[in-house]
């Protein structure tokens, strides 16, 4: 058996860019929480959570910060992902860096 080595470039090539939605879904799945239960924890509808996870909706930076607090994760990371998704949605090729 061989194990592939992945850097961020290779991951992006094979799986696409890291987005707020897929990071949130990965967090939820790692914690083994259903979408319905996770939505309740976040104070949003299950449909809204599904839309975020699938990239149909991008949370505002304020909402991203609130979600980060609720799951006890670094706010900067989640805000950066939200901004990056907004730029990507507008087809602007910029990279966001949050201090």
C-alpha positions as CSV (number, residue, x, y, z in Angstrom):
1,X,0.0,0.0,0.0
2,X,1.3,3.5,-0.8
3,X,0.4,6.7,1.0
4,X,0.1,9.9,-0.9
5,X,1.7,13.0,0.5
6,X,-0.4,16.0,0.3
7,X,0.6,19.7,0.5
8,X,-2.0,22.4,0.4
9,X,-1.4,22.9,-3.4
10,X,-2.1,19.2,-4.0
11,X,-5.1,19.1,-1.8
12,X,-6.5,22.2,-3.6
13,X,-5.9,20.5,-7.0
14,X,-7.7,17.3,-6.0
15,X,-10.4,18.6,-3.7
16,X,-10.8,22.2,-4.5
17,X,-10.3,25.2,-2.2
18,X,-10.9,25.2,1.5
19,X,-14.2,27.0,2.1
20,X,-16.2,28.0,5.1
21,X,-18.8,25.4,4.3
22,X,-16.5,22.4,3.8
23,X,-14.5,23.3,6.9
24,X,-17.7,23.6,8.9
25,X,-19.0,20.3,7.6
26,X,-15.6,18.6,8.4
27,X,-15.8,20.0,11.9
28,X,-19.4,18.8,12.4
29,X,-18.5,15.3,11.0
30,X,-15.4,15.1,13.2
31,X,-17.5,15.9,16.2
32,X,-20.1,13.3,15.0
33,X,-23.0,15.7,15.2
34,X,-26.0,15.5,12.9
35,X,-26.9,18.5,10.8
36,X,-30.1,19.0,12.7
37,X,-28.4,19.0,16.1
38,X,-25.5,21.2,14.9
39,X,-28.0,23.7,13.4
40,X,-29.7,23.9,16.8
41,X,-26.4,24.5,18.5
42,X,-25.6,27.3,16.1
43,X,-29.1,28.8,16.4
44,X,-29.9,28.5,12.7
45,X,-32.2,26.3,10.6
46,X,-31.0,22.9,9.3
47,X,-31.6,24.3,5.8
48,X,-29.4,27.3,6.5
49,X,-26.6,25.0,7.7
50,X,-27.0,22.8,4.7
51,X,-26.8,25.8,2.4
52,X,-23.6,27.0,4.2
53,X,-22.0,23.5,4.0
54,X,-22.8,23.2,0.3
55,X,-21.5,26.7,-0.5
56,X,-24.9,28.1,-1.5
57,X,-24.7,30.7,1.3
58,X,-21.7,32.4,2.7
59,X,-22.0,33.8,6.3
60,X,-21.1,37.4,7.0
61,X,-17.9,38.0,8.9
62,X,-20.0,38.7,12.0
63,X,-21.9,35.4,11.7
64,X,-18.6,33.6,11.1
65,X,-17.2,35.0,14.3
66,X,-20.3,34.0,16.2
67,X,-20.1,30.5,14.8
68,X,-16.4,30.3,15.8
69,X,-17.3,31.3,19.3
70,X,-20.1,28.8,19.5
71,X,-17.8,25.9,18.5
72,X,-14.9,27.3,20.5
73,X,-12.6,27.8,17.5
74,X,-10.3,30.7,16.5
75,X,-12.4,33.5,15.1
76,X,-9.7,34.7,12.7
77,X,-9.7,31.4,10.8
78,X,-13.4,31.3,10.3
79,X,-13.7,35.0,9.4
80,X,-10.8,34.6,6.9
81,X,-12.7,31.7,5.3
82,X,-15.9,33.7,5.1
83,X,-14.1,36.6,3.4
84,X,-12.3,34.3,1.0
85,X,-15.6,32.7,0.0
86,X,-17.1,36.1,-0.6
87,X,-14.2,37.1,-2.9
88,X,-14.4,33.8,-4.7
89,X,-18.1,34.2,-5.2
90,X,-17.5,37.6,-6.8
91,X,-14.8,36.0,-9.0
92,X,-12.1,38.2,-7.5
93,X,-8.7,36.5,-7.3
94,X,-7.4,37.9,-4.0
95,X,-6.1,36.2,-0.9
96,X,-7.4,37.3,2.5
97,X,-5.0,37.4,5.5
98,X,-6.5,38.1,8.9
99,X,-4.1,39.1,11.6
